[in-house]
């Protein structure tokens, strides 16, 4: 198995090193190809804080294999598809989308890759994230389980492009969306295998609050049903009052 990592990073200088480090180590062991993406997605208002330059330096040092660093203001799916195209050209057979606000241990990532490798008939995998909210000691009781890994060839079908966030369209006899097709089996990797921290919705520093505010607006402007809202009168980031309030877990120490 030759996994290709689509490592997406923008405006996350406080997290990018921690997020990328275990992937770099797996790459050194010959277990991953890393194509980073650092462009401003169309419609996203968050500022770059040096993250793109950090990744340019990582490329120059040989820590990653390729970097998509332009042009800015292109659709998110186009930027990811540019990375996917590079990974296909490197002979990768699995793509893994990993954002720089997600942090796992090297062992968790190795466990995840081992889980994927054990079943050749599975076409795609969801990951189980510990979704941190507001600060590092609070998270949602239910894991966050987005689609994050795809086989680049499944039967006669070949992964062609991203078309909706982390979802991939395949080409073959027909171009198809396999999300609801039983011939395209999807498995959720359980938290016992990997339970990385997801730092997307923090507001305990001014930088993180600004990032969360920009992300909430980005999702709202795209017509997504975001679990969070921004309300200055209530201190900024809050759970979306139009949705049922989720259960949270608070670290006791």
N, C-alpha and C positions, 0 to 999 in steps of 0.2 A: 504494500500500500504506500502511495506517495501523496500525502496530504498537502494541500496548498492553503495557506492562511491569508485571508483578506483582512488585514489589520487596519481598521478605520480610525483616524484620530484627527481631531480639530479642537483647539482651544482647551486642551486637557493636560497642560504641562505638569500639573501636580500629580497626575496619575500615569502618564504614558510610560515612564521608565519601569514602574512596578508592574504594569500590565504587560509590557512587551518582554521583560527579562526572561520569564520561563519559556517563552516561544523561541527566543534567541538560543537558549541552552539546548532545546530540542533540535533546533536547526543545526547546531554544532555537532550533534550526535547523528546527523543525517536523517532525522525523523520529520522534518517539515521544510517546506519552501515558503518564504514570507514575502508577500507583495503588500506593501503598505499603501494606504490611500489617505492623502491629506489635502483636501480641497474644500472650499466653502460650498456646501450644497445650495442650490437655488432656493431662495426663500428663507434661508437660515440667517439670523442676524447676529449670531455669536461671533466675537472677534477671535482671531488667531492670537495666541499668547506666546509664540515661539515653538509651538508643537511641530509645525512643518519643518522648521530649521533643525529641530532635534532629530527628526526622521531623515532629513538630508544628511546629517552627520552620521547617523546609523548606517545609511547606505554607503557613504564614503569609507567607513570603517569596515565594511563587509559583514555587518550584523544582520542585514536584511538583503533580499535578492533583487528587489525592484521597488520603485516608488512612483505612484501616480500622484503628481503634485500640481497638476493644472490640466485644463483651465479652471478657474473658479466659476461659481454661479452656474454649474451644470446640475441636472437632476441627479439625485442620490443614486437612482438605479443605473444611470449611465456611468457614474464613477465606479461603482462596484463592478459593472460589466466590463469596464476597461481592465480591472484587475483580474476578473475571471478569464478574459481572453489571454492575458499573459500566462496565467497558471495552466491553461489548456496547452499553450505552446511549450511549457516546461514538462509536459507529460504527466501532470498531476491527475489522480483519479478521484480525489475527494477535495471538495472546497469547504472551508470553515470560515464563517464570518465572525470576526472578533473585534469588538469596539474597545477603545482605549480607556473607557470608564468601567471595564470589566476586569476583575483581578482574580486569578486562580494560582494555585501552587503548581510547580512543575509536575508533582505527582498526580494532581487532579487531571492535568492535561494528558499525561501519559495514560491514565486510567481511561479517559474519554477516547483516546485514539485506539486503545486496546479493545474497548467496547465496540467501536465502529468496525474494527477489522474482523471481529469474530463471526459476522453474519453477512455473507455476500449478497443476500437477497433483499436486504433493507436498502431503500433508495434515499432516505433523508432522515435526519435526526433533529429533535428538539433538545435543548439544554435546560437544565434546572438551575436557575440563578437565585441567590439570596438577594432579594430586591430591597436595598437599603433606602430608607425614606427619612428625609430631614437631617439626620446625622448618622454617624457610623455605628451607633448602638441600637438603632431601631430598624426593623425590617418587616416586610409583609409576611404574614403567617403562611400564605400560599406561595409556592415557588413561582417565579416568572419563567415561562417556558416557551420562548420564541423558537422558530425554525432557524437553525444556524449551520447545519452541515448538509451537504448534498453529494451524492455520487455524480460524477461528471459524465458517466455513461451508465444507462440503465436499460438493459436489453438492447433494442435497436435505437433507443433515444439518446441524444447527446445534449448536455446542458448548453443552452444557447446564450441566455442573458437574464439579468435580474429585471423584474417588471413591477414588483410591489414590495418595497422594503427589503426583506430577506428572502423573498420567494423567487424561484428560478423557473423560467420557461424552457421547455425542452423542444428540440426539433428532431424529426424523424419522418415516418410516414405521414404524420400530421404534427402540427405544432400544438402542444397541449399544456394545459395547466393541470398538474397531477394532484393538487391538494385534496381532492375528494374522490380519487380514483383508487380502487382497491388493488389495482395492479401496480401501484406505486406506494408500497408500504412505508409508513413513517413511524418511528419509535421515539419516545421521550427517554432520554438518559436520566436515570433517577438521581436524587441528591446523594445517595450512598456512593455513587460513582464520582460525581462532580457536583459541587455546590458553590460555584464562584460568587464573589461579591459583585453586585451590580450597583455602581455609584451614580446612576443617572439623576436621581431626584434628591439631591442634598441641598441644604440652604443654610448650613451652619457657618459659612464664611461668605464674604461679599462676592468672591469669585465664583463660588459654587452656586450661590443664589442667582447671579446674573446668568450663568449657564443654564440653570433650570428654567428661569424665566424665558430665555430664548427658545429652549426646547419645547416648552409648553405652547408658546405662540406658533412655532413651526408646525407642531402636530395639529393644533386647532386650525391654522390656515389651510392645511391639507385636507381638512374634513374628517380627521381621525377623531375617535372618541377617546380623549385622553383621560387618564385616571386622576390627573391633577389639574388645578386651576391656579391662576395667580391673582391675588387680591391684596392690594396695598393696604386696605383698611384692616385686614386681618394679619398683617405682618409678612405678606408675600405668598410663599408657596403653601397651598392647602390641598387637601383631597377635593376632588370635583364634587361639589354639593349636589349635582344632578344624578350622581351614581350612589349605590349603597356604599356605606363606609366600610372599607376593608378591615379585617382583623390584623393587628400588628403584634409583634413580639419585641420586648424591650430587654436588652441585656441588663442583668441585675448588678453588675459591678462596673 
